[in-house]
Amino acid sequence: QQFFPDKSLRVPSAAHFGLHSYSFDDIHMDDDETLTACIRMFLDLDIVERFNMDYEVLCRWLLSVKKNYRNVTYHNWRHAFNVAQMMFSILTSTQWWKIFGEIECLALMIACLCHDLDHRGTNNSFQIKASSPLAQLYSTSTMEHHHFDQCIMILNSPGNQLLSNISPDDYSRVIRVLEEAILSTDLAVYFRKRGAFFKVVSEGPCWAMEEHRELLRAMLMTVCDLAAITKPWEVEKRVAELVSSEFFEQGDIEREKLKITPIDIMNREKEDQLPLMQVGFIDSICLPIYESFGMLSDHLEPLVEGVRQNRKKWLEIAAANCLVPQTETNEERDNNDNLSKPTTPEQNHNSSPTENSHSPITD
């Protein structure tokens, strides 16, 4: 397969692809269109010109990244592309690209596209349970370290050296930010860092401080990684079905090969409980971070509202399945929506990361 669009031909605009929309849906795009859309995002962020990127190398690198995603149900190229689109949309709508600067924006976009490279359809917990070679190599953030290694391998391979024209100092900076960003997609890292981030949000950030920007980058990766939870219901529902399918496949392997009972979200026998587990996931993980981002920028309020609307949908399904009292979907639950407002988020959301915190819309 070759993907080398003629440089003389006009790359369609971001508006053509809908790349600025928080409701973006790639379902009607073919693979070549997703690659072309990536070129448009790099062009609009001024990454190509600023870092003197060779156009053919950029095309080859994008194709190599796509090829190094396995054909798994959810954690595939399309997921990576959607994460990158949400990053692009947030950077441009909030003007945060000015806060981060070109080097950090470059690292973030590469991180989004590469953050799940060579995902096998099984999570960190599975690697440990199965005593996989990767788990023996990396004791923490097992898959995330592997994704980063794969990213560097591609960047260093002949014909894919996307960063070959930047200075040694800029290169070192890109790689450092890139590694931090990919490792931040581990929800265990999210739980570890979010208290400090909530404190920065409530006290007022100073983006000139590297520590504050690093926290913002880390949390932004989570916001983009979990962004399906903010999308219109039909998109969210479709994505949740894909992830739950992948999780059930892992649960089947655990039951059949490892001879262990999978946790509820990976257990086909517990499928009827998924809507209620989704509500729990939203309350413990999603709402706190999206509401804190809503406090940072009014432009991000649609994401918060999207999470709330999807929470109501999942709750309605749970109630219809007699998993919760009907009254839970009404006034009582509406009032609870306000409890996660992060005025003092480190107090309101001090959950610890557990396997059961994960949900059918995350890894």
C-alpha positions in Angstrom: 0.0 0.0 0.0 1.2 3.4 -0.9 0.0 6.8 0.5 1.8 9.7 -1.0 -0.6 12.5 -2.0 0.8 14.8 -4.6 2.1 17.8 -2.8 0.9 20.0 -5.6 -2.6 18.9 -4.9 -4.5 20.9 -2.3 -5.0 19.0 1.0 -8.7 19.5 1.9 -9.3 22.0 4.7 -10.0 21.2 8.4 -13.6 22.3 7.8 -13.9 19.8 5.0 -13.2 17.0 7.4 -14.9 18.6 10.4 -11.7 18.5 12.3 -12.6 21.4 14.6 -15.8 19.7 15.8 -16.0 18.1 19.2 -18.8 15.9 17.7 -16.4 14.6 15.0 -17.2 11.1 13.7 -14.8 9.2 11.3 -17.3 6.5 10.5 -17.7 7.6 6.8 -14.0 8.2 6.2 -11.8 5.7 4.5 -8.3 5.1 5.7 -6.6 7.3 3.1 -8.9 10.1 4.2 -7.8 9.7 7.8 -4.2 10.0 6.8 -4.9 13.0 4.7 -6.7 14.6 7.6 -3.6 14.0 9.7 -1.6 16.0 7.2 -4.1 18.8 7.4 -3.8 18.9 11.2 0.0 19.0 11.0 -0.2 21.8 8.4 -2.7 23.9 10.4 -0.6 23.7 13.5 2.4 25.0 11.5 4.3 21.8 12.4 5.4 20.9 8.9 6.9 24.3 8.0 8.3 25.1 11.5 10.3 21.9 11.7 11.1 21.7 8.0 9.5 18.3 7.5 10.0 16.5 4.3 6.5 16.0 2.9 7.2 12.5 1.6 8.7 11.5 5.0 5.6 12.8 6.7 3.3 10.7 4.5 5.5 7.6 4.9 5.7 8.1 8.7 1.9 8.4 8.9 1.4 5.2 6.9 4.0 3.4 9.1 2.2 4.4 12.2 -1.1 3.2 10.8 0.4 -0.1 9.8 1.9 -0.7 13.2 -1.6 -0.8 14.8 -3.0 -4.3 15.0 -6.4 -5.2 13.7 -8.0 -5.3 17.2 -11.6 -4.4 17.9 -11.0 -1.0 19.5 -7.4 0.0 20.2 -6.5 0.4 16.6 -5.6 3.1 14.1 -9.1 4.6 14.1 -8.9 5.2 17.9 -5.5 6.8 17.6 -6.8 9.1 14.8 -9.8 10.1 16.9 -7.6 11.0 19.8 -5.4 13.1 17.6 -8.5 14.9 16.2 -9.7 15.8 19.7 -6.3 17.1 20.6 -6.2 19.2 17.4 -9.8 20.5 18.1 -8.9 21.5 21.7 -5.6 23.1 20.9 -7.2 25.3 18.2 -10.5 26.1 19.9 -8.9 27.1 23.2 -5.8 28.6 21.6 -3.7 26.5 23.9 -1.3 25.9 21.1 0.0 29.3 22.1 0.6 28.1 25.7 2.4 25.0 24.6 4.4 26.3 21.7 5.3 24.4 18.5 7.6 21.9 20.1 5.1 20.7 22.7 2.3 20.7 20.1 4.4 18.5 17.8 5.1 16.1 20.7 1.4 16.0 21.7 0.2 15.2 18.1 2.8 12.5 17.7 1.8 11.1 21.1 -1.8 11.0 20.2 -1.2 9.1 17.0 1.3 6.7 18.6 -0.1 6.3 22.1 -1.5 2.7 21.5 0.9 1.4 18.9 1.0 -2.4 18.7 -1.9 -2.8 21.2 -2.8 -6.4 21.5 -6.3 -6.0 22.7 -5.3 -6.7 26.3 -4.5 -4.3 29.1 -1.7 -3.9 31.6 -3.5 -6.1 34.2 -3.6 -8.9 31.7 0.1 -8.6 30.9 0.9 -9.1 34.6 -1.6 -11.9 35.1 -0.2 -13.7 32.0 3.5 -13.0 33.0 4.0 -11.7 29.4 7.4 -10.7 28.2 6.3 -7.1 28.2 5.3 -7.3 31.9 8.7 -8.7 32.7 10.3 -5.9 30.8 8.2 -3.1 32.3 6.7 -3.5 35.8 4.5 -0.4 35.6 2.6 1.2 32.7 3.6 -1.9 30.8 1.7 -1.3 27.5 2.4 2.5 27.6 6.1 1.9 27.7 5.8 -0.5 24.8 3.7 2.0 22.8 6.5 4.6 23.4 9.2 2.2 22.3 7.3 1.4 19.2 6.9 5.1 18.5 10.7 5.7 18.8 11.4 2.7 16.7 9.3 4.1 13.8 10.8 7.6 14.2 14.3 6.1 13.9 13.5 3.8 11.0 14.8 4.6 7.5 12.4 6.9 5.5 10.4 7.7 8.6 12.7 10.1 10.4 10.2 12.8 10.9 12.4 14.8 13.3 15.6 14.6 11.3 15.6 18.3 10.5 15.2 19.7 14.0 18.0 20.8 16.3 19.5 18.4 18.9 18.0 20.5 21.7 14.5 20.5 20.1 14.8 16.8 19.4 15.5 16.0 23.1 12.6 18.2 24.2 10.2 16.6 21.8 11.2 13.1 22.9 10.9 14.0 26.6 7.4 15.5 26.2 6.4 12.6 23.9 7.3 10.0 26.5 5.5 11.8 29.3 2.4 12.2 27.1 2.2 8.5 26.1 2.8 7.3 29.7 0.1 9.7 30.9 -2.5 7.6 29.0 -2.2 5.0 31.7 -5.2 5.6 34.0 -3.0 4.7 37.0 -0.8 7.8 36.1 -4.0 9.9 35.7 -5.1 9.0 39.2 -1.6 9.7 40.6 -1.4 13.2 39.0 -5.0 14.5 39.0 -5.0 15.7 42.6 -2.1 18.1 41.8 -3.9 19.2 38.6 -7.2 19.9 40.4 -5.2 22.0 42.9 -3.6 24.0 40.1 -7.1 24.6 38.5 -8.7 25.7 41.7 -5.8 28.0 42.8 -5.2 29.4 39.3 -2.6 28.1 36.8 0.6 29.8 35.7 1.3 28.3 32.3 4.8 29.8 32.2 5.7 27.1 34.8 6.8 23.9 33.3 5.3 21.9 36.2 1.8 23.4 35.4 2.1 22.8 31.7 3.3 19.2 32.2 0.2 18.5 34.3 -2.0 20.1 31.7 -0.4 18.0 28.9 -0.9 14.8 31.0 -4.5 15.5 31.8 -5.1 16.6 28.2 -4.0 13.2 27.0 -6.6 11.6 29.2 -9.3 14.0 28.0 -8.5 13.1 24.4 -8.1 9.4 25.0 -11.5 9.1 26.7 -13.3 11.6 24.4 -15.8 9.1 23.1 -17.7 9.7 26.4 -18.3 13.3 25.3 -19.6 12.5 21.8 -23.3 12.4 20.7 -25.0 9.4 22.0 -24.9 7.3 18.8 -21.2 7.7 18.6 -20.6 7.0 22.3 -22.8 4.0 22.2 -21.1 2.6 19.2 -17.6 3.1 20.7 -18.7 1.6 24.0 -19.9 -1.5 22.2 -16.5 -1.8 20.5 -14.5 -1.5 23.7 -16.8 -3.9 25.7 -16.4 -6.4 22.8 -12.6 -6.1 23.1 -12.8 -6.4 26.9 -15.0 -9.5 26.7 -12.4 -11.1 24.4 -9.8 -10.5 27.0 -12.1 -11.9 29.7 -12.6 -15.1 27.5 -8.8 -15.6 27.3 -8.5 -15.1 31.1 -11.2 -17.7 31.8 -10.0 -20.2 29.2 -6.2 -19.9 29.3 -5.4 -18.4 32.6 -8.2 -20.2 34.5 -9.3 -17.1 36.4 -12.6 -15.3 36.6 -12.4 -12.0 34.8 -13.5 -8.8 36.5 -17.0 -7.6 35.9 -16.4 -5.3 32.9 -14.6 -8.2 31.1 -17.0 -10.8 32.0 -19.7 -11.7 29.4 -21.9 -13.0 32.2 -22.1 -9.5 33.6 -22.9 -7.8 30.4 -26.3 -6.6 31.7 -24.4 -4.6 34.4 -22.4 -2.5 31.8 -24.7 0.5 31.8 -24.4 0.9 35.6 -20.7 0.3 35.5 -20.5 3.0 32.8 -22.2 5.5 35.1 -19.7 4.6 37.8 -16.9 5.2 35.4 -18.2 8.5 34.4 -18.7 9.6 38.0 -15.3 8.5 39.2 -13.1 9.3 36.3 -14.7 11.3 33.5 -16.8 14.0 35.1 -14.0 15.2 37.4 -11.5 15.8 34.7 -13.9 17.2 32.1 -15.4 19.6 34.6 -12.0 20.8 35.6 -11.2 21.5 31.9 -14.5 23.3 31.6 -13.3 25.6 34.4 -10.1 26.3 32.4 -11.9 27.3 29.2 -15.5 28.1 28.3 -14.7 26.6 24.9 -14.6 23.1 26.6 -18.0 23.3 28.2 -19.6 21.3 25.3 -17.4 18.4 26.4 -18.7 18.6 29.9 -22.3 18.7 28.7 -21.7 15.7 26.4 -20.5 13.6 29.4 -23.5 14.6 31.4 -25.9 13.8 28.6 -24.3 10.4 28.1 -24.4 9.7 31.8 -28.2 10.3 31.7 -28.5 7.9 28.8 -26.6 5.1 30.5 -28.6 5.7 33.7 -31.8 5.4 31.8 -30.7 2.1 30.3 -29.7 0.8 33.7 -33.1 1.8 35.1 -34.9 0.2 32.3 -32.9 -3.0 33.0 -34.0 -2.7 36.7 -30.4 -2.2 37.8 -31.2 1.0 39.7 -34.4 2.5 41.1 -36.3 4.6 38.6 -36.1 7.7 40.9 -32.3 7.6 40.4 -32.7 8.9 36.9 -34.6 12.0 38.0 -34.1 14.7 40.5 -31.8 12.8 42.8 -29.3 12.0 40.0 -29.6 15.6 38.5 -28.6 16.9 41.9 -25.6 14.5 42.0 -24.3 16.0 38.7 -23.3 19.1 40.7 -21.3 17.2 43.3 -18.4 16.7 41.0 -17.8 20.4 40.3 -14.1 20.6 41.0 -14.1 23.7 43.3 -12.1 21.4 45.6 -11.8 18.4 43.3 -9.0 16.8 45.3 -11.6 16.4 48.2 -14.6 15.4 46.1 -12.8 12.9 43.9 -10.2 11.1 45.8 -10.8 7.7 44.3 -8.0 5.2 44.0 -7.3 3.4 40.8 -8.7 -0.1 40.7 -9.4 -2.5 37.9 -13.1 -1.8 38.4 -12.5 1.9 37.6 -12.0 0.9 34.0 -14.9 0.9 31.7 -16.0 -0.1 28.2 -14.8 3.2 26.8 -11.2 3.1 27.9 -8.1 0.9 28.0 
